[in-house]
Structures are given as structure tokens and as C-alpha cells.
Amino acid sequence: MRFQIEKAELLKHIQYLSSVVPTKSTTPILNNYRLEAIADTNRVSIIATDLELTVIAEFEARVIEEGTTAVNARSFNEIVHSLPDVVVDIHKHEDLLKIQCSKIDFSLLCADHTLFPELPSRNLHNALGLNAEQFHRMINKTAFAVSTDVNRAVLTGVCWVLKSDSQLMAATDGRKVSEIKYLQALTPIKTSDDNPEAEPPSDADTIKTSDIFESASETGIEKIVPVKTLNFLQKIYNPGDKELVSVIEPNRVMFVYNEYTVFSQVLEHKYPDYQRAFIHDLPNTLLIDKDVLKTAIRRVALIAPEDNLRIRFEIKEDSFEINTTNRESGEAKEMLDTYAYTGSPCAISFNYKYMLSILDAIDQEKVKICLGTQKDPIMIYNETQTENQEITFLLMPLRS
């Protein structure tokens, strides 16, 4: 195996692959990339996997001799990062992978590539054409709300629901909820298996939507996608690449985007019915500048208790106070003047970090916060909903 490629071009394709390689694994081969060079097409593929997530980066290079090998991913990345911006010559010699450029010469021990896990089948039958910008936005609005508790595995992923005329993503950790919905028909497409970079399909190539959704229930196709998969898709997102192709299988989803093919296992659990906690007719409404509110919360939270990060809103039509009390360090409060409030006097406590994470996901200058009693959830929205799009956030209060 031998190929040549500009260092910058190679680095562009491997810089995110290292995030797929497991940091701790009982299977040593998973610490490696699988490299394959194909002479007929002058293309190189580099593959990384942790068994749950598999990513193939495929790109053009000057292939002199085709072949396959496996090499330690961390060492390969570090070496490529260190090289000057010139053409890199990579070739296999016996049990070594030689990486050479200018007067620099590295030799890495190769692993047995036949031990590398078998790659999933890249079948693009019943593929869906997704708007990459919308998908990127949906991840941005939900991934922050997933749980990090491995004992609640179902909550460590994002719930993705597809119907013929809409798609929805939602995430919750049991204390906060984020949901975004696009009311827009999806585009089933027929994509050539041999050419993932094919031009968008013509009307003649369009598959009937019912072919994909005919077996789905009225609630649509629901998959829980691990947040690691979605975070990788965020890393490779490019505003210039408009279409993301996806294939949804019973136990797996596949994404084809730019020069990457991503296979991800799904979490095989039933996602909790988080919408039961939504209350859309709370009697009190606060409208306030998002950045003003974030600044005040951060300031008051400087002495918030470390065990529950509690701060408190005390709101009336003519006064709005944010306060906290810490038995070990003291108390803090701040009065805000610029806001609009309708409803009865209200006092409610919550975890300030959860509130800030939601405010960071608000798009508009002003945020609308709907409140009830101190036991009711807090419903949070953009000041106005965008056409064909609904975004809803929920934050559970802390008991006083």
C-alpha cells in the first residue's frame, strides 16, 4: 500500500476521527485506524470504530499501490499533526507503516487489519434526504439536555422521531427537557450506492414517502441516537454541504455526509413520555432580554450552594428579584428593572446551570418564560415561534 497526499488534506479528514476511537478498550484492535487505498479510483478510506459508532472517511489521494493495513490511531494523528504543510508519502513496508515528507521519516508498527471489526453494509435503499442545516440545528437545541448517568441509558441519547410530514428531536435528563420540531415533508430519495456524492435526485428518482413510512405507527419512526454520534455529526458539519442522507434500520442508523459515512447503533429502549410534563397554559408570563437575564443569573450564582446550585426568582408586575442563600458563604440578590410580566406574584427555585443551558439554546434576543406555582415546571420559549418550527424547553423546579 502506498499513497501520497497533502498534509492539510489528510489532516482535514482525520482530525475528528480520533474522537471515535475508544479511550479504554479490552479489544486492542479498536485503538487502530483501518487504512485502505484503492488504485482504480485513487481514493483512500480511513475507518475508526468503537463498535457502537463506526465512521468511514473516504477521500481522493494519489494511490501508487493499493492495499490495506491497520495502525495506532493516536500515534498516526499526532504524527500527521506534527508534519510540515507539504506532500506526505505513506506506504507499508513489511510490518511497518512509513510516513515520510521532506526530511522526516516515521515508522509505525502495523496491526493485523484482518482483526478489525467487519464493516456494516452500506445500503442506501430507502434513503432519506435531510436538510443538513436543519439537522445541525436540531442537535444544537437538544444534545445539551441528555443525561450523563450511565444507569439511565435511555436518557443518554436523543430521541429522533420521523413522520412523512415532520421530524422531531428531544432530550431530557429528568430535570430539563428540550424539544424541537420541524413541520416539513421529508424527502425519500434514491441514491446510488456507488456514488454518495451524486447530485440531488430528480423527480423521477424520488421514492414514494409511503415506501419508508408504511410500516411505521401513527407516532412515526422513533430512534434514540447516542449523543456521541450526534456530536460527531456536529463536528463534520459544513454550511456549504446542504444535504445529509440517512438510512434508518431496525437497530442502526446510517448517515452519509460529504466524504463521511457514519454508522451508529441505536439505544433500544422506549423513550419516556416527557410531553406529559408539558403545561402549555401556565398563568404567568415573563418576557425579558436573554442576555440581561443570563448575566444576572451568573452574578447571583457566584455564591449559590454547591450541592444543588439553587437560585430563586421572586416576580411581581412591579419587581423582579433573583436571589440565593448559601449557609456557608452568605447570600446574594439582584433586582431587574427591564422586563414584562403578566400574572400573579410568583416565587420559584431552580438549578441555575440548567437554566443557563436552556437560555444558551434560545435564538432570539428575548426569552418567554411561563410559570405557575412553585411546584409547576417552568416552560421556556423563544419570544416568537419561527414558521414551521416549534421549540419547547422545560425546567423542573427545586423544592423550596
Residue, then its C-alpha position, 0 to 999 in steps of 0.5 A: m500500500r502506498f499513497q501520497i497526499e497533502k498534509a492539510e488534506l489528510l489532516k482535514h479528514i482525520q482530525y475528528l476521527s480520533s474522537v471515535v476511537p475508544t479511550k479504554s478498550t479490552t479489544p486492542i484492535l479498536n485503538n487502530y485506524r483501518l487504512e485502505a487505498i484503492a488504485d482504480t479510483n485513487r481514493v483512500s478510506i480511513i475507518a475508526t470504530d468503537l463498535e457502537l459508532t463506526v465512521i468511514a472517511e473516504f477521500e481522493a489521494r494519489v494511490i501508487e499501490e493499493g492495499t490495506t493495513a491497520v495502525n495506532a490511531r493516536s500515534f498516526n494523528e499526532i504524527v500527521h499533526s506534527l508534519p510540515d504543510v507539504v506532500v506526505d508519502i505513506h506506504k507499508h513496508e513489511d510490518l511497518l507503516k512509513i510516513q515520510c515528507s521532506k526530511i522526516d521519516f516515521s515508522l509505525l508498527c502495523a496491526d493485523h487489519t484482518l482483526f478489525p471489526e467487519l464493516p456494516s453494509r452500506n445500503l442506501h435503499n430507502a434513503l432519506g434526504l435531510n436538510a443538513e442545516q436543519f439537522h445541525r440545528m436540531i442537535n444544537k437545541t437538544a444534545f445539551a439536555v441528555s443525561t450523563d448517568v450511565n444507569r439511565a441509558v435511555l436518557t443518554g441519547v436523543c430521541w429522533v422521531l420521523k413522520s412523512d410530514s415532520q421530524l422531531m428531536a428531544a432530550t431530557d435528563g429528568r430535570k430539563v427537557s428540550e424539544i424541537k420540531y420541524l413541520q416539513a415533508l421529508t424527502p425519500i430519495k434514491t441514491s446510488d450506492d456507488n456514488p454518495e456524492a451524486e447530485p440531488p435526485s430528480d423527480a423521477d428518482t424520488i421514492k414514494t414517502s409511503d415506501i419508508f413510512e408504511s410500516a411505521s405507527e401513527t407516532g412515526i419512526e422513533k430512534i434514540v441516537p447516542v449523543k456521541t454520534l450526534n456530536f460527531l455529526q456536529k463536528i463534520y458539519n459544513p454550511g456549504d454541504k446542504e444535504l445529509v442522507s440517512v438510512i434508518e434500520p431496525n437497530r442502526v442508523m446510517f448517515v452519509y455526509n460529504e466524504y463521511t459515512v457514519f454508522s451508529q447503533v441505536l439505544e433500544h429502549k422506549y423513550p419516556d413520555y416527557q410531553r406529559a410534563f408539558i403545561h402549555d397554559l401556565p398563568n404567568t408570563l415573563l418576557i425579558d432580554k436573554d442576555v440581561l437575564k443570563t448575566a444576572i443569573r451568573r452574578v447571583a450564582l457566584i455564591a449559590p450552594e454547591d450541592n444543588l446550585r439553587i437560585r430563586f426568582e421572586i416576580k411581581e408586575d412591579s419587581f423582579e428579584i433573583n436571589t440565593t442563600n448559601r449557609e456557608s458563604g452568605e447570600a446574594k440578590e439582584m433586582l431587574d428593572t427591564y422586563a414584562y410580566t403578566g400574572s400573579p406574584c410568583a416565587i420559584s427555585f431552580n438549578y441555575k446551570y440548567m437554566l443557563s443551558i436552556l437560555d444558551a439554546i434560545d435564538q432570539e434576543k428575548v426569552k418567554i418564560c411561563l410559570g405557575t406555582q412553585k411546584d409547576p415546571i417552568m416552560i421556556y420559549n423563544e419570544t416568537q415561534t419561527e414558521n414551521q418550527e416549534i421549540t419547547f424547553l422545560l425546567m423542573p423546579l427545586r423544592s423550596 
